Amino acid sequence: MPQELVRRTLLQFAAGLSLTGAVPLARARADAQKPAPTGKKGDFDFLTGEWTMHHRWFDGAQWLEFEGEATVHGVLGGLGSLEELRIPARNFFGLGLRLLNLESKLWADHWIPGETGVLEPSPAWGSFVDGVGTWDGDDQDGDVKLIQRGCWDRITKKSCRWFSATSRDDGATWQENWVMDWKRVK
């Protein structure tokens, strides 16, 4: 891909624009299933606290926008992070549990949906590199293997962003499907 096209695509992505919907993520790797082993104690300390967030979510046909909130606790002396996500307008809630595997230096990102209260069987795995956290998890849509990717970026003391995308072609292209802009309450 020509360098100018790469730069323009990344700028469109950063601005939340996509003409085709297939977005090559800035942190997409050729081997998306092997994240960098850079995880360390305290990586999620930035997230501890009370938050409000603005969501943009693609429901498969259109982008919807709504508000949400979260309470996040650091646990196990920085080896874990527990997030209670609440989206009252959509009657959606759940629990995110992130745990650092000290041996592999990767974070496991687990999800417990409020609808079932049951821990999802396969976490996404990842870590932070240069201030951007990238997590990949395997999924299936019928016979099609998917990679689900979640990323943390734009991290400051008062705000951060989480976004997700799906790849149906082993990481060659990505369809953005959810963006959360977090703002600290306290």
C-alpha positions as CSV (number, residue, x, y, z in Angstrom):
1,M,0.0,0.0,0.0
2,P,1.5,3.4,-0.9
3,Q,2.7,5.4,2.1
4,E,0.3,8.3,1.4
5,L,-2.7,6.0,1.4
6,V,-1.6,4.4,4.6
7,R,-1.2,7.8,6.3
8,R,-4.6,9.0,4.9
9,T,-6.3,5.8,6.1
10,L,-4.8,6.1,9.6
11,L,-5.9,9.8,9.8
12,Q,-9.4,8.8,8.7
13,F,-9.5,6.1,11.3
14,A,-8.2,8.4,14.0
15,A,-11.0,10.9,13.1
16,G,-13.6,8.1,13.2
17,L,-14.1,8.1,9.4
18,S,-14.2,5.1,7.2
19,L,-15.4,5.2,3.6
20,T,-15.5,1.5,3.1
21,G,-15.8,0.2,6.7
22,A,-12.8,-2.0,6.2
23,V,-10.1,-0.3,8.3
24,P,-6.5,-1.5,8.6
25,L,-5.9,-0.8,12.3
26,A,-2.7,1.1,13.2
27,R,-1.6,-1.8,15.4
28,A,-2.6,-4.6,13.1
29,R,0.1,-7.3,13.0
30,A,0.7,-9.9,10.4
31,D,0.6,-12.5,13.2
32,A,-2.3,-11.1,15.1
33,Q,-2.6,-14.1,17.4
34,K,0.8,-13.6,19.1
35,P,0.8,-10.3,21.0
36,A,4.0,-8.8,22.3
37,P,5.0,-10.2,25.7
38,T,5.3,-6.7,27.3
39,G,2.7,-6.9,30.1
40,K,3.7,-5.8,33.5
41,K,2.2,-5.2,36.9
42,G,0.2,-1.9,37.0
43,D,-0.5,-1.6,33.3
44,F,-4.2,-1.0,34.0
45,D,-3.8,1.3,37.0
46,F,-4.8,4.2,34.7
47,L,-8.3,2.8,34.5
48,T,-9.0,2.6,38.3
49,G,-11.9,4.9,39.2
50,E,-15.3,6.1,38.2
51,W,-16.0,6.8,34.5
52,T,-18.7,8.0,32.1
53,M,-18.4,7.2,28.4
54,H,-19.8,8.0,25.1
55,H,-20.4,4.9,22.9
56,R,-20.5,4.6,19.1
57,W,-21.6,1.0,18.2
58,F,-22.2,-0.5,14.8
59,D,-25.2,-2.9,15.0
60,G,-24.5,-4.4,11.6
61,A,-26.6,-1.9,9.7
62,Q,-26.0,1.5,11.3
63,W,-23.9,3.3,13.9
64,L,-25.8,4.0,17.2
65,E,-24.7,6.4,19.9
66,F,-25.4,6.2,23.6
67,E,-24.0,6.9,27.0
68,G,-22.6,4.6,29.6
69,E,-20.6,4.4,32.9
70,A,-18.1,2.1,34.5
71,T,-16.5,1.5,37.9
72,V,-13.0,0.0,37.8
73,H,-11.0,-1.5,40.7
74,G,-7.3,-2.5,40.6
75,V,-6.9,-5.9,42.3
76,L,-4.1,-8.2,43.3
77,G,-1.6,-5.4,43.7
78,G,-1.7,-4.4,40.1
79,L,-1.9,-7.9,38.6
80,G,-5.6,-7.4,37.9
81,S,-8.4,-5.0,37.0
82,L,-12.1,-5.5,37.6
83,E,-14.5,-3.3,35.5
84,E,-18.3,-3.1,36.0
85,L,-19.7,-1.7,32.8
86,R,-23.2,-0.2,32.8
87,I,-25.2,1.1,29.8
88,P,-28.7,1.8,31.3
89,A,-30.1,3.2,28.0
90,R,-29.5,-0.2,26.3
91,N,-30.2,-2.3,29.5
92,F,-26.7,-3.7,29.1
93,F,-24.2,-4.5,31.8
94,G,-21.3,-6.8,32.4
95,L,-18.0,-7.4,34.1
96,G,-14.6,-7.2,32.6
97,L,-11.8,-9.0,34.4
98,R,-8.2,-8.4,33.3
99,L,-5.4,-10.6,34.7
100,L,-1.7,-10.5,34.0
101,N,0.0,-13.9,33.4
102,L,3.4,-13.2,34.9
103,E,5.0,-16.1,33.0
104,S,3.9,-15.1,29.5
105,K,3.8,-11.3,30.2
106,L,0.4,-11.1,28.6
107,W,-2.9,-9.8,29.9
108,A,-6.0,-12.0,29.7
109,D,-9.2,-9.9,29.1
110,H,-12.2,-11.9,30.3
111,W,-15.9,-10.9,29.9
112,I,-18.9,-11.8,32.0
113,P,-22.1,-10.7,30.3
114,G,-24.8,-9.5,32.7
115,E,-27.4,-11.5,30.8
116,T,-25.8,-14.8,31.9
117,G,-23.4,-14.1,34.7
118,V,-21.2,-16.8,33.2
119,L,-17.5,-16.2,32.4
120,E,-17.0,-16.4,28.6
121,P,-14.8,-19.4,27.8
122,S,-11.9,-17.7,25.8
123,P,-10.3,-14.5,26.9
124,A,-8.6,-12.1,24.5
125,W,-4.8,-11.8,25.1
126,G,-2.6,-8.8,24.7
127,S,-0.4,-6.1,26.2
128,F,0.7,-2.4,25.8
129,V,3.3,-1.3,23.4
130,D,4.2,2.4,23.1
131,G,1.1,3.5,25.1
132,V,-1.4,1.5,23.0
133,G,-2.9,-1.8,24.3
134,T,-4.0,-4.4,21.8
135,W,-5.9,-7.6,22.6
136,D,-6.8,-10.3,20.2
137,G,-9.3,-13.1,20.6
138,D,-10.6,-15.9,18.4
139,D,-14.3,-16.1,17.5
140,Q,-16.5,-17.8,14.9
141,D,-19.3,-16.7,12.6
142,G,-20.7,-20.0,11.3
143,D,-17.8,-21.5,9.4
144,V,-15.8,-18.3,9.3
145,K,-12.9,-17.8,11.7
146,L,-12.8,-14.3,13.2
147,I,-10.3,-12.3,15.1
148,Q,-11.8,-9.9,17.6
149,R,-9.5,-7.0,18.5
150,G,-9.8,-4.5,21.3
151,C,-7.5,-1.5,21.7
152,W,-6.8,1.0,24.4
153,D,-5.3,4.3,23.4
154,R,-5.4,8.1,24.0
155,I,-4.7,7.4,27.7
156,T,-4.4,10.4,29.9
157,K,-5.2,11.0,33.6
158,K,-8.8,12.2,32.7
159,S,-9.7,10.2,29.6
160,C,-9.0,7.3,27.4
161,R,-10.4,5.4,24.4
162,W,-11.3,1.8,23.8
163,F,-12.3,0.5,20.4
164,S,-12.9,-2.8,18.8
165,A,-12.8,-4.3,15.4
166,T,-13.3,-7.7,13.7
167,S,-11.2,-9.3,11.0
168,R,-12.7,-12.0,8.8
169,D,-9.5,-12.4,6.7
170,D,-6.8,-13.3,9.3
171,G,-5.9,-9.7,10.1
172,A,-5.6,-8.3,6.6
173,T,-8.6,-5.9,7.0
174,W,-10.6,-4.8,10.0
175,Q,-14.2,-3.7,10.4
176,E,-14.5,-1.2,13.3
177,N,-17.6,-2.0,15.4
178,W,-17.4,-0.2,18.8
179,V,-15.8,3.0,20.1
180,M,-15.9,4.1,23.7
181,D,-14.6,7.5,24.7
182,W,-14.0,7.4,28.5
183,K,-14.0,10.5,30.8
184,R,-13.0,10.2,34.4
185,V,-15.6,11.2,37.0
186,K,-13.3,10.6,40.0
